[in-house]
Amino acid sequence: MSLWRRHPRVREEPRPVSSVEVLDSKLSDPTAPVEDVLTTFVLAAIDDFAAAEARLIDFEID
């Protein structure tokens, strides 16, 4: 018997949604307020920059 059948309340953790996915959903929604779209765009850019900076720092350390 599988563990899943013995424990039906056990479920997978939801996958975190990236800021790019949020931006994509807001851009495809014609009723989304412009302020929300712009804020999401800026946050996605900040996340992307931070990720690129972290990769650069890791590269310099190696």
DSSP file (Angstrom, degrees, kcal/mol; ACC not computed):
  #  RESIDUE AA STRUCTURE BP1 BP2  ACC     N-H-->O    O-->H-N    N-H-->O    O-->H-N    TCO  KAPPA ALPHA  PHI   PSI    X-CA   Y-CA   Z-CA
    1    1 A M              0   0    0      0, 0.0     2,-0.1     0, 0.0     5,-0.0   0.000 360.0 360.0 360.0 136.9    0.0    0.0    0.0
    2    2 A S     >  -     0   0    0      1,-0.1     4,-1.4     4,-0.0     3,-0.3  -0.390 360.0-122.1 -78.8 155.9    1.4    3.4   -0.9
    3    3 A L  H  > S+     0   0    0      1,-0.2     4,-1.9     2,-0.2     7,-0.1   0.849 112.1  61.8 -61.1 -34.9    2.1    6.1    1.6
    4    4 A W  H  4 S+     0   0    0      1,-0.2    -1,-0.2     2,-0.2     6,-0.2   0.882 103.5  48.2 -61.3 -39.3   -0.3    8.4   -0.3
    5    5 A R  H  4 S+     0   0    0     -3,-0.3    -1,-0.2     1,-0.2    -2,-0.2   0.838 111.9  49.0 -72.6 -31.9   -3.2    6.0    0.3
    6    6 A R  H  < S+     0   0    0     -4,-1.4    -1,-0.2     1,-0.3    -2,-0.2   0.808 121.2  35.1 -76.1 -27.9   -2.5    5.7    4.0
    7    7 A H    ><  +     0   0    0     -4,-1.9     3,-1.5    -5,-0.2    -1,-0.3  -0.712  64.0 169.6-127.7  80.8   -2.2    9.5    4.4
    8    8 A P  T 3  S+     0   0    0      0, 0.0    -1,-0.1     0, 0.0    -3,-0.1   0.704  75.0  65.1 -68.4 -17.3   -4.7   11.2    2.1
    9    9 A R  T 3  S+     0   0    0      2,-0.0     2,-0.4     0, 0.0    -5,-0.1   0.638  78.8  98.4 -80.1 -12.0   -4.1   14.6    3.8
   10   10 A V    <   +     0   0    0     -3,-1.5     2,-0.3    -6,-0.2    -3,-0.1  -0.622  53.4 164.9 -75.7 127.5   -0.5   14.7    2.6
   11   11 A R        -     0   0    0     -2,-0.4     2,-0.1     3,-0.0    -2,-0.0  -0.936  39.8 -87.7-140.5 164.7   -0.2   16.8   -0.5
   12   12 A E        -     0   0    0     -2,-0.3     3,-0.1     1,-0.1     0, 0.0  -0.384  45.6-107.0 -71.9 148.4    2.4   18.4   -2.6
   13   13 A E        -     0   0    0      1,-0.1    -1,-0.1    -2,-0.1     2,-0.1  -0.525  41.9-104.9 -70.6 139.6    3.6   21.9   -1.7
   14   14 A P        -     0   0    0      0, 0.0    -1,-0.1     0, 0.0     3,-0.0  -0.403  35.7-110.5 -66.5 143.9    2.3   24.5   -4.2
   15   15 A R        -     0   0    0      1,-0.1     2,-0.1    -2,-0.1    -3,-0.0  -0.558  36.2-109.7 -73.7 132.8    5.0   25.8   -6.6
   16   16 A P        -     0   0    0      0, 0.0     2,-0.5     0, 0.0    -1,-0.1  -0.383  30.8-124.2 -63.9 141.0    5.9   29.4   -5.9
   17   17 A V        -     0   0    0     -2,-0.1     2,-0.1    -3,-0.0     0, 0.0  -0.742  22.8-131.9 -89.5 128.8    4.7   31.7   -8.6
   18   18 A S     >  -     0   0    0     -2,-0.5     4,-1.8     1,-0.1     3,-0.2  -0.390  18.0-117.5 -77.4 158.1    7.4   33.8  -10.2
   19   19 A S  H  > S+     0   0    0      1,-0.2     4,-2.4     2,-0.2    25,-0.2   0.793 115.8  58.7 -65.5 -27.0    7.0   37.5  -10.6
   20   20 A V  H  > S+     0   0    0      2,-0.2     4,-2.5     1,-0.2    -1,-0.2   0.889 104.7  49.6 -69.1 -38.4    7.2   37.0  -14.4
   21   21 A E  H  > S+     0   0    0      2,-0.2     4,-2.1    -3,-0.2    -2,-0.2   0.895 111.5  49.0 -65.8 -39.2    4.2   34.7  -14.3
   22   22 A V  H  X S+     0   0    0     -4,-1.8     4,-2.2     2,-0.2    -2,-0.2   0.927 111.7  49.1 -64.2 -44.5    2.2   37.3  -12.3
   23   23 A L  H  X S+     0   0    0     -4,-2.4     4,-2.7     1,-0.2    -2,-0.2   0.913 109.7  52.1 -60.9 -43.0    3.2   40.0  -14.8
   24   24 A D  H  X S+     0   0    0     -4,-2.5     4,-1.6     1,-0.2    -1,-0.2   0.904 110.1  48.2 -60.9 -42.0    2.1   37.7  -17.6
   25   25 A S  H  < S+     0   0    0     -4,-2.1     4,-0.5     1,-0.2    -1,-0.2   0.880 112.9  48.1 -67.9 -36.5   -1.3   37.1  -16.1
   26   26 A K  H >< S+     0   0    0     -4,-2.2     3,-0.7     1,-0.2     6,-0.3   0.886 110.1  51.6 -70.6 -37.5   -1.8   40.9  -15.4
   27   27 A L  H 3< S+     0   0    0     -4,-2.7    -1,-0.2     1,-0.2    -2,-0.2   0.830 109.1  50.8 -67.8 -30.4   -0.8   41.8  -18.9
   28   28 A S  T 3< S+     0   0    0     -4,-1.6    -1,-0.2    -5,-0.2    -2,-0.2   0.571  94.1  84.5 -83.1  -7.8   -3.3   39.3  -20.4
   29   29 A D    X   -     0   0    0     -3,-0.7     3,-1.4    -4,-0.5    -1,-0.1  -0.844  61.7-165.5 -96.4 109.3   -6.1   40.7  -18.2
   30   30 A P  T 3  S+     0   0    0      0, 0.0    -1,-0.1     0, 0.0    -4,-0.0   0.685  87.4  56.2 -69.1 -15.4   -7.6   43.8  -19.9
   31   31 A T  T 3  S+     0   0    0      2,-0.1     3,-0.1    -3,-0.1    -5,-0.0   0.464  77.9 117.4 -94.3  -0.6   -9.4   44.9  -16.7
   32   32 A A  S <  S-     0   0    0     -3,-1.4     2,-0.0    -6,-0.3     5,-0.0  -0.469  73.7-111.0 -68.6 132.6   -6.2   45.0  -14.7
   33   33 A P     >  -     0   0    0      0, 0.0     4,-1.9     0, 0.0     3,-0.3  -0.348  19.4-125.1 -63.4 144.1   -5.5   48.6  -13.4
   34   34 A V  H  > S+     0   0    0      1,-0.2     4,-2.8     2,-0.2     5,-0.2   0.868 109.9  57.6 -58.5 -38.6   -2.4   50.2  -15.0
   35   35 A E  H  > S+     0   0    0      1,-0.2     4,-2.5     2,-0.2    -1,-0.2   0.898 106.4  48.9 -61.4 -40.7   -0.9   50.9  -11.5
   36   36 A D  H  > S+     0   0    0     -3,-0.3     4,-2.5     2,-0.2    -1,-0.2   0.909 112.1  48.4 -65.0 -41.8   -1.0   47.1  -10.7
   37   37 A V  H  X S+     0   0    0     -4,-1.9     4,-2.4     2,-0.2    -2,-0.2   0.930 113.8  46.1 -65.0 -45.0    0.6   46.2  -14.0
   38   38 A L  H  X S+     0   0    0     -4,-2.8     4,-2.4     2,-0.2    -2,-0.2   0.907 112.9  49.7 -65.4 -41.5    3.4   48.8  -13.6
   39   39 A T  H  X S+     0   0    0     -4,-2.5     4,-2.5    -5,-0.2    -1,-0.2   0.925 112.2  47.8 -62.2 -44.2    4.0   47.8  -10.0
   40   40 A T  H  X S+     0   0    0     -4,-2.5     4,-2.4     1,-0.2    -1,-0.2   0.887 110.3  52.9 -63.7 -38.7    4.2   44.1  -11.0
   41   41 A F  H  X S+     0   0    0     -4,-2.4     4,-2.2     2,-0.2    -2,-0.2   0.922 110.7  46.6 -62.2 -44.4    6.6   45.0  -13.9
   42   42 A V  H  X S+     0   0    0     -4,-2.4     4,-2.4     2,-0.2    -2,-0.2   0.918 112.7  49.3 -65.1 -43.4    8.9   46.9  -11.5
   43   43 A L  H  X S+     0   0    0     -4,-2.5     4,-2.5     1,-0.2    -1,-0.2   0.886 110.5  50.9 -64.0 -37.9    8.9   44.1   -9.0
   44   44 A A  H  X S+     0   0    0     -4,-2.4     4,-2.4     2,-0.2    -1,-0.2   0.899 110.4  49.6 -64.9 -39.7    9.6   41.5  -11.7
   45   45 A A  H  X S+     0   0    0     -4,-2.2     4,-2.5     2,-0.2    -2,-0.2   0.901 111.1  49.0 -65.7 -40.3   12.6   43.7  -12.9
   46   46 A I  H  X S+     0   0    0     -4,-2.4     4,-2.7     2,-0.2    -2,-0.2   0.927 112.2  48.3 -64.5 -44.9   13.9   43.9   -9.4
   47   47 A D  H  X S+     0   0    0     -4,-2.5     4,-2.3     1,-0.2    -2,-0.2   0.911 112.6  48.8 -60.7 -42.8   13.6   40.2   -8.9
   48   48 A D  H  X S+     0   0    0     -4,-2.4     4,-2.3     2,-0.2    -2,-0.2   0.907 112.4  47.9 -64.7 -42.1   15.3   39.5  -12.2
   49   49 A F  H  X S+     0   0    0     -4,-2.5     4,-2.7     2,-0.2    -2,-0.2   0.916 111.6  50.2 -64.3 -43.6   18.2   41.9  -11.3
   50   50 A A  H  X S+     0   0    0     -4,-2.7     4,-2.3     1,-0.2    -2,-0.2   0.894 111.3  48.9 -63.4 -39.6   18.6   40.4   -7.9
   51   51 A A  H  X S+     0   0    0     -4,-2.3     4,-2.1     2,-0.2    -1,-0.2   0.911 112.4  47.8 -66.3 -41.4   18.8   36.9   -9.4
   52   52 A A  H  X S+     0   0    0     -4,-2.3     4,-2.1     2,-0.2    -2,-0.2   0.897 111.7  50.3 -65.7 -39.4   21.3   38.0  -12.0
   53   53 A E  H  X S+     0   0    0     -4,-2.7     4,-2.5     2,-0.2    -2,-0.2   0.900 109.2  51.4 -65.1 -40.5   23.4   39.8   -9.3
   54   54 A A  H  X S+     0   0    0     -4,-2.3     4,-2.4     1,-0.2    -2,-0.2   0.897 110.0  49.5 -64.0 -39.9   23.4   36.6   -7.2
   55   55 A R  H  X S+     0   0    0     -4,-2.1     4,-2.1     2,-0.2    -1,-0.2   0.894 110.8  50.5 -64.9 -38.4   24.5   34.5  -10.1
   56   56 A L  H  X S+     0   0    0     -4,-2.1     4,-2.3     2,-0.2    -2,-0.2   0.911 110.3  48.8 -65.7 -42.6   27.3   37.0  -10.8
   57   57 A I  H  X S+     0   0    0     -4,-2.5     4,-1.9     1,-0.2    -2,-0.2   0.914 111.4  50.2 -63.8 -42.5   28.5   36.9   -7.1
   58   58 A D  H  X S+     0   0    0     -4,-2.4     4,-1.8     1,-0.2    -1,-0.2   0.887 110.3  51.0 -61.4 -38.5   28.4   33.1   -7.2
   59   59 A F  H  < S+     0   0    0     -4,-2.1    -2,-0.2     1,-0.2    -1,-0.2   0.896 109.7  49.3 -66.0 -40.8   30.5   33.2  -10.4
   60   60 A E  H  < S+     0   0    0     -4,-2.3    -1,-0.2     1,-0.2    -2,-0.2   0.843 109.6  51.9 -68.8 -33.1   33.1   35.6   -8.8
   61   61 A I  H  <        0   0    0     -4,-1.9    -1,-0.2     1,-0.3    -2,-0.2   0.895 360.0 360.0 -70.4 -40.2   33.4   33.4   -5.7
   62   62 A D     <        0   0    0     -4,-1.8    -1,-0.3    -5,-0.2    -2,-0.2   0.511 360.0 360.0 -67.2 360.0   34.1   30.2   -7.7
